[in-house]
């Protein structure tokens, strides 16, 4: 998980969308984790054309070599009701060939808990892999599994996305993703590497939270 990562994500706020951490506001994650001794904070706000609003804040830290812990808090406000939830995630880098062949792969797992109900939102596991094809172009791909509550449903998940550095600090991100229960969506937008420690994302997404909505997100990723 690093500033040049991939993402919504757009939001994991409804949990139906699946995980979203290193990716920032993108659904498709990368294979990296935060650098040792560094803390990464992500903040983003999403508004949908169905009058939904979601705010996300999380922090990630490498608690052991190659093992990252992320704690996320989400506030989701929809016409049908409001939800505040907490989501812990562990992510382990099992293959680090970034210097050798440009490939990094991890395994990540997490859960979510909604305070208003209160109840578990389910659990998930996925394998994100990053392929750095050149200094300007990177591909990220995910495959995984998700168990959603209270629907008591299981689904396989997948996603693929690309990052292209147009001209520093401008990077273009685009991704598609889905589940075996016919949930499919896409996201695209620019991000700006303002400095080595700060990245800003602007993201447009369709069906990023599983509600067939169109949405816009602004996000900031801070490393220190």
N, C-alpha and C positions, 0 to 999 in steps of 0.2 A: 504494500500500500504506500504509494508515494505521490507527490504532487502531479505527476504526469499520467496518472492512472486513468482507468476507466473506472460507469455509470451509469439515474434515476436512473446514476440511477435516476428516475422519478419514483415515486416513492413506494417504499415498502410499507408505507403508512397503513395500508389496509391489510397487510400481511398476505393477501391473495397475490400480490405482485411478486413475492419472493424476496430474498435478501438483497440488501443494498448497503454496502459499507465502503470498502476501498474505492469503489466506483464513484463515490460522492453521490450526485443525484442521478446516476445511471443504474439501470437494472443489471446490466452485464458487468461483472466484476473482472479484475485482473488477477494474475497469479502472485503479485507482490504483497509484501507487508511493510509496515512502517520500519524505518531504520532503527537499529539499536540505540537506546538512550534518548530517542525522540518521541514526542507526543504529537499526534495528529488530531486536530479538531475539525469537524465538519458541521456546517450550519446551512440549512436550506429551507426555502419557503416555496410552496406549490399552490397554484390556484387553477381550478378546473372550470370547464364551461358548464358544469352541473352545479356551480356555486359551492364547490367544496374547497376547503383551505387546510393545508397541512404544514406544520412546522416540525423540523427535525434538528436535533443536536446530538452529536456523539463524540466520543474520545477513544483513541486507539493507542495501545502501547505494547511493545514487545516484552512480554513478561519473562520469557525464557528464550534461548537461542532458537530462531525460526518459528516461534510461537507467539501469536498476537492475540490480545484480548481487546474486544471492542464493546463498549457499553453505549447504548443508544436510547434516547427518550424521544417519543413522538407524540404530538398533539394533532388529532385529526378531527376537523369540524365539518360535518356534512348536514344537508337539510334533514336527513333522517335521524341525526343524533351526533353526539360528540364522544370521542374516545381518547384517553391518555394511556400510553403503554410504554413498557420498558423492554428492551431486547438485548440480551447479552449474546456475544458470538466469539468463538475461538477459531483461529485460522492458522494452519501449520504448513509451512513450505517444505514439501517432501522432495522437490527436485529444483535445484537452482543452477541452471546452465546459462545464466544471463551473459557471463563473460565468454563462455565456450561456444554456444550455438544460438544464443538469443532467446532461449526457452526457459520460462519459469512456471512451475505448477504448484498449486496448493490444494489442501482440502479444508473446507470450512463447515461449521455446524453451529446452529443457534436455535433460539426459541423466543417467544414473545409472551408478555403477560399484560392483559388489560385490567386497569384498576377499577373502572366504573362498574364492570359486571359483578364481581371480579372473576376472571377466568383465564386459563391458558389460551393462547392463540394458535398453538400447534408447535411444530418443529420442522427443521429442514437440514439438509446436507447437500453440498455441491462441490464440484471440483473446477476451479477456475484456472485457466492456462493462458499465458501470454507468449506471443510469438513476435519478437522484434525483428521485422524483416529488413529494415534499414534504419538510418538515423532519423528519418522523417515519417516512417510508417510502421504502425504496430497493430496487430490483430489480437483481440481477446476473445476467448471462447469458454463457455460454462456448460456443464451438464450436471444434473442433480435430481433430488427427490424432495417433495414437500408434503407435509401432513397438516391440514388446516382444520381448526376448530372454530366455532362449534359445528361446522358442516360435516365433520368426521370424514373428510375426503383425502385421498392420496393422488398424487400426480407426479410424473416425471417433468423436469424443467430443463430448458435449454436456452442458449443465447449466444450470439456472435456480434462483435462490434469492431470498429476500426478507429484509429486515431491518426490523423495526418497533420503534420506540422507545416502550415502554409508558409509562415514567416514569423519567427519568434518575435513577440510572445503569443502569437495566434495559433491555436490548434483546433481543428474541426473533428468532432466526434459524431459517429452514427452507429446505431445498433438496432437489431431486431431480436425478439425473444418470445418465448411461448411455453405452454404446458400441454401435456397430452390430453387435457380436458378441453381443448380448443381455445384456450386463452392465448391470444397472440397480440403483440404490440410492437411499437417502434419508438425510437427517440433520436433526436439529432440536435446539434447546436455547437456553438463555439465555446472554447474556454481560453482564458487569458492567464498566462503565467506572469503575474504582476511582478513577482520576485522569486527568489529561491524558496521562500517560506509561505508565499500566498498565491492561491489560484482562485479565479472567479469563473463560474460556469453560468451560461444561459442555455436552457434546454426546452425544446418543444417535444411533447410526447403524446402518443395515442395509446390508450388502454394500458398505461403504465401501472395503474393500481387495480386493474381488473374490473373497472366499472364502465368500460366502453366510452370513457370521456376523453376529450382533448385537454391538455394541460400545459402550463408554462411554469418553469422553475428558475429561480435565481439562487445560486449557492456560493459559499465561500469555504475554502479548505486551507487551514492554517497549520503549519508545522513549526515546532520550536523545541 
